[in-house]
Amino acid sequence: MAEGSFSIGDEVAISATVRRRVTDDRVSVSIPSYGFPHSIVDRTSKVKKGQPMELTGNVTYIDGEWVTVNLGVPVTVNADTLRLVTAYKPPTRKAPLVDKPT
């Protein structure tokens, strides 16, 4: 994705690769452009080493080409590794914020 195509609150997806199964309910994954291993809870699937996995989260901070995504913990990655799932739409008001003059 191009720089500036994300805004705060957008739901994005990151394609990660499974490194190994840590316990019966946790999996260690490798996220592109993120220099640390990341562990997630995965009780249902039986993924194997090397399989791709998609992680979704909300954008919390944007700094140029770097985007921070909340995956339970904040993860800062390059904007090119993200895919937009749902753009943020602020809530709309049904009634005006101020009362009518009497």
C-alpha positions as CSV (number, residue, x, y, z in Angstrom):
1,M,0.0,0.0,0.0
2,A,1.1,3.5,-0.6
3,E,2.2,5.8,2.2
4,G,-0.7,7.8,3.6
5,S,-3.4,5.3,2.6
6,F,-4.1,4.4,6.2
7,S,-5.6,6.5,9.0
8,I,-6.0,6.0,12.7
9,G,-8.8,3.6,13.5
10,D,-8.6,1.6,10.3
11,E,-8.7,-2.2,10.6
12,V,-5.7,-3.7,8.8
13,A,-4.3,-7.2,8.2
14,I,-0.7,-8.4,8.4
15,S,0.4,-11.6,6.8
16,A,2.7,-13.4,9.2
17,T,4.5,-16.8,9.0
18,V,4.3,-19.4,11.7
19,R,7.7,-20.1,13.3
20,R,6.7,-22.8,15.7
21,R,4.1,-24.0,18.2
22,V,5.2,-22.8,21.7
23,T,2.5,-24.6,23.7
24,D,-0.8,-26.3,22.9
25,D,-2.5,-22.9,22.8
26,R,0.2,-20.5,21.6
27,V,2.0,-20.0,18.3
28,S,5.1,-18.0,17.6
29,V,4.9,-16.0,14.3
30,S,7.3,-13.9,12.3
31,I,5.9,-10.6,11.1
32,P,7.6,-8.9,8.1
33,S,9.6,-5.7,8.9
34,Y,9.1,-6.3,12.7
35,G,12.4,-7.3,14.2
36,F,11.0,-9.5,17.0
37,P,9.2,-12.8,17.3
38,H,5.5,-12.4,18.2
39,S,3.4,-15.0,20.1
40,I,-0.4,-15.3,19.7
41,V,-3.1,-17.4,21.2
42,D,-4.3,-20.1,18.8
43,R,-6.4,-22.8,20.4
44,T,-8.5,-23.9,17.4
45,S,-6.3,-24.5,14.4
46,K,-3.5,-26.9,13.9
47,V,-1.0,-24.8,11.9
48,K,2.4,-26.1,11.0
49,K,5.8,-24.3,10.7
50,G,6.0,-22.2,7.6
51,Q,2.3,-21.7,7.1
52,P,1.0,-18.1,6.5
53,M,-1.4,-16.6,9.0
54,E,-3.3,-13.4,8.8
55,L,-3.4,-11.1,11.9
56,T,-5.9,-8.3,12.1
57,G,-5.8,-5.2,14.3
58,N,-6.5,-1.5,14.4
59,V,-4.1,1.3,13.5
60,T,-3.2,3.4,16.5
61,Y,-0.2,5.5,15.3
62,I,1.3,6.6,12.0
63,D,4.8,8.0,11.6
64,G,5.7,8.4,7.9
65,E,6.2,4.9,6.5
66,W,5.8,3.2,9.9
67,V,2.4,2.2,11.2
68,T,1.6,0.9,14.7
69,V,-1.1,-1.7,14.8
70,N,-2.7,-3.0,18.0
71,L,-2.6,-6.8,18.0
72,G,-3.2,-7.1,21.7
73,V,0.2,-5.4,22.0
74,P,1.4,-2.5,19.8
75,V,3.4,-3.7,16.8
76,T,5.2,-1.2,14.5
77,V,5.6,-2.3,10.9
78,N,6.3,-0.9,7.5
79,A,3.1,0.4,5.8
80,D,3.9,-1.8,2.7
81,T,3.3,-5.0,4.7
82,L,-0.3,-4.0,5.6
83,R,-3.6,-4.6,3.8
84,L,-6.6,-2.5,4.5
85,V,-9.6,-4.5,5.8
86,T,-12.1,-1.9,6.9
87,A,-11.7,1.9,6.8
88,Y,-12.7,3.7,10.0
89,K,-16.0,5.6,9.8
90,P,-16.7,7.9,12.8
91,P,-20.1,7.5,14.4
92,T,-22.9,9.8,13.3
93,R,-25.2,11.8,15.5
94,K,-28.9,11.4,15.3
95,A,-29.7,14.4,17.4
96,P,-27.8,17.8,17.4
97,L,-25.2,18.3,20.0
98,V,-26.8,21.5,21.4
99,D,-30.5,22.0,22.4
100,K,-32.8,24.2,20.4
101,P,-33.2,27.7,21.7
102,T,-36.4,28.3,23.6
